[in-house]
Amino acid sequence: MVCVMLFFGMLSFGQQIDSLNTPELPEPQLQLNKKEKAEWPVPKKAILFSIVPGGGQIYNKRWWKVPVVYGFMAGGVWAINRNRGFYLRFNEALNLSRQGLPHEFTELGLTTTTLKIRRDLANKYMQQSYLATVVFYLLQGTEAFVDAHLRNFDLDEDLSFKVSPSLEYIPQSNQPVVGMTIAIPISR
């Protein structure tokens, strides 16, 4: 390992200065006119638009996400209605069973205890459906905010880092130590 480090260290001293003199070109300046100003979505507006489900996605011009949002919202409403229907049916059957009257599930032979268990289970599923729908509603608003916020995030294609040999000195003994330097460019 030390031999490899010394080899790379020697290579760094063996380079020559370029003998061809070329004039340096000035960096091109990118200036936007006020008319050409980039219009990125504003995250606060995305939250305001997401009061209506899918509005934030429409504001961010992410049209393909709107059917997904409405599909999940429709699924949540369907689950709420289904579980509420079960809850009402079992609750009515339980009340009739307690009074000793025939009910919808008399032919199945369900006892009062079984009807109470099923009613409570339907109530639990109904509450979970409400919770899941509200959580998804909040998630679609959060997604619209994050999407609008990250639209102007610079995704440079040069995501590299530079690895080069280095020569350091230990201050106590003044001895050279060969190592590697990793430089990650953060800003230009």
C-alpha positions as CSV (number, residue, x, y, z in Angstrom):
1,M,0.0,0.0,0.0
2,V,2.9,2.3,0.9
3,C,4.5,1.5,-2.5
4,V,1.4,2.5,-4.4
5,M,1.1,5.8,-2.4
6,L,4.8,6.6,-3.2
7,F,4.3,5.7,-6.8
8,F,1.3,8.1,-7.1
9,G,3.3,10.7,-5.2
10,M,6.2,10.5,-7.6
11,L,3.8,10.8,-10.6
12,S,2.5,14.1,-9.3
13,F,6.0,15.7,-9.3
14,G,6.8,14.4,-12.8
15,Q,4.3,16.6,-14.6
16,Q,5.5,19.5,-16.8
17,I,4.0,22.8,-17.4
18,D,2.2,23.2,-20.7
19,S,4.6,24.8,-23.2
20,L,1.7,26.0,-25.5
21,N,0.6,29.4,-24.4
22,T,-3.1,30.0,-25.2
23,P,-5.1,33.0,-24.0
24,E,-7.7,32.2,-21.4
25,L,-11.2,32.7,-22.6
26,P,-13.5,34.6,-20.3
27,E,-16.3,32.7,-18.5
28,P,-19.6,33.1,-20.3
29,Q,-22.0,35.1,-18.2
30,L,-25.6,33.9,-18.0
31,Q,-28.0,36.7,-17.4
32,L,-31.7,36.4,-17.4
33,N,-33.8,39.3,-18.6
34,K,-36.8,40.2,-16.5
35,K,-39.0,38.8,-19.2
36,E,-37.0,35.5,-19.3
37,K,-37.1,35.0,-15.6
38,A,-37.5,31.4,-14.7
39,E,-40.9,30.6,-13.2
40,W,-40.5,27.9,-10.6
41,P,-43.4,26.8,-8.5
42,V,-43.5,28.6,-5.1
43,P,-43.8,26.1,-2.3
44,K,-46.3,28.2,-0.3
45,K,-48.6,28.4,-3.2
46,A,-48.4,24.7,-3.7
47,I,-49.7,24.2,-0.2
48,L,-52.5,26.6,-0.8
49,F,-53.5,24.8,-4.0
50,S,-53.3,21.4,-2.3
51,I,-56.3,22.4,-0.1
52,V,-58.2,20.8,-3.0
53,P,-56.9,17.3,-3.4
54,G,-54.5,17.2,-6.4
55,G,-54.4,21.0,-6.7
56,G,-50.8,21.2,-5.6
57,Q,-49.8,18.6,-8.2
58,I,-51.7,20.6,-10.9
59,Y,-49.9,23.8,-9.7
60,N,-46.6,22.1,-10.0
61,K,-47.5,20.8,-13.5
62,R,-47.2,17.2,-12.4
63,W,-50.3,16.1,-14.2
64,W,-49.6,12.4,-13.9
65,K,-49.9,12.5,-10.1
66,V,-53.5,13.8,-10.1
67,P,-55.1,10.4,-11.0
68,V,-53.0,8.8,-8.2
69,V,-54.2,11.3,-5.7
70,Y,-57.9,11.0,-6.7
71,G,-57.6,7.2,-6.8
72,F,-56.3,7.1,-3.2
73,M,-58.9,9.6,-2.0
74,A,-61.7,7.7,-3.7
75,G,-60.4,4.5,-2.2
76,G,-60.4,6.1,1.3
77,V,-64.0,7.4,0.8
78,W,-65.1,3.9,-0.5
79,A,-63.5,2.2,2.6
80,I,-65.2,4.7,4.9
81,N,-68.7,4.2,3.3
82,R,-68.3,0.4,3.3
83,N,-67.2,0.2,7.0
84,R,-69.8,2.7,8.0
85,G,-72.5,0.5,6.3
86,F,-71.2,-2.6,8.1
87,Y,-71.2,-0.7,11.4
88,L,-74.8,0.5,11.0
89,R,-76.0,-2.9,10.0
90,F,-74.4,-4.7,12.9
91,N,-75.5,-1.9,15.3
92,E,-79.1,-2.2,14.2
93,A,-79.0,-6.0,14.4
94,L,-77.4,-5.8,17.9
95,N,-80.2,-3.5,19.2
96,L,-82.9,-5.8,17.8
97,S,-81.1,-8.8,19.2
98,R,-81.0,-7.2,22.7
99,Q,-84.8,-6.6,22.4
100,G,-85.4,-10.2,21.4
101,L,-86.6,-9.3,17.9
102,P,-85.5,-11.0,14.6
103,H,-82.8,-9.2,12.7
104,E,-80.9,-9.4,9.4
105,F,-78.4,-12.0,10.8
106,T,-80.9,-14.2,12.6
107,E,-80.7,-16.9,10.0
108,L,-76.9,-17.1,10.5
109,G,-77.3,-17.8,14.2
110,L,-75.2,-14.9,15.4
111,T,-75.5,-14.2,19.1
112,T,-75.6,-10.9,20.8
113,T,-71.9,-11.2,21.8
114,T,-70.9,-12.0,18.2
115,L,-72.9,-9.1,16.9
116,K,-71.2,-6.7,19.4
117,I,-67.7,-8.0,18.4
118,R,-68.5,-7.5,14.7
119,R,-70.0,-4.1,15.3
120,D,-66.9,-3.0,17.2
121,L,-64.7,-4.4,14.5
122,A,-66.6,-2.5,11.8
123,N,-66.3,0.7,14.0
124,K,-62.5,0.1,14.3
125,Y,-62.1,-0.3,10.5
126,M,-64.2,2.8,9.9
127,Q,-62.0,4.9,12.2
128,Q,-58.9,3.5,10.5
129,S,-60.3,4.4,7.1
130,Y,-60.9,8.0,8.3
131,L,-57.4,8.1,9.6
132,A,-55.9,6.7,6.4
133,T,-57.8,9.2,4.3
134,V,-56.7,12.2,6.4
135,V,-53.1,11.0,6.4
136,F,-53.1,10.6,2.6
137,Y,-54.7,14.1,2.3
138,L,-51.8,15.5,4.4
139,L,-49.3,13.5,2.4
140,Q,-50.4,14.8,-0.9
141,G,-50.1,18.4,0.4
142,T,-46.6,17.6,1.7
143,E,-45.6,16.0,-1.6
144,A,-46.8,19.1,-3.5
145,F,-44.7,21.4,-1.1
146,V,-41.6,19.2,-1.4
147,D,-42.0,18.9,-5.2
148,A,-42.3,22.7,-5.6
149,H,-39.3,23.2,-3.3
150,L,-37.1,20.8,-5.1
151,R,-37.9,22.0,-8.6
152,N,-35.2,24.6,-8.6
153,F,-32.7,22.3,-6.9
154,D,-29.5,22.2,-9.0
155,L,-28.9,18.7,-10.4
156,D,-25.5,19.1,-12.0
157,E,-24.3,16.2,-14.1
158,D,-20.8,16.5,-12.6
159,L,-21.4,14.6,-9.3
160,S,-17.8,13.5,-9.1
161,F,-15.0,14.1,-6.6
162,K,-11.2,14.3,-7.2
163,V,-8.8,11.9,-5.7
164,S,-5.2,12.9,-5.6
165,P,-2.1,11.9,-3.7
166,S,-0.8,14.1,-0.9
167,L,2.4,14.5,1.0
168,E,2.0,15.6,4.6
169,Y,4.6,16.2,7.3
170,I,4.4,15.0,10.9
171,P,5.2,18.0,13.0
172,Q,6.9,16.1,15.9
173,S,9.4,14.2,13.8
174,N,9.3,16.3,10.6
175,Q,8.9,13.1,8.6
176,P,6.9,12.9,5.3
177,V,3.8,10.9,5.2
178,V,2.1,9.9,1.9
179,G,-1.7,9.9,1.7
180,M,-4.7,10.5,-0.5
181,T,-6.8,13.6,-0.7
182,I,-10.5,13.4,-1.6
183,A,-11.9,16.8,-2.8
184,I,-15.7,17.1,-3.2
185,P,-16.7,20.2,-5.1
186,I,-19.6,21.8,-3.2
187,S,-19.9,25.1,-5.0
188,R,-18.5,26.5,-8.2
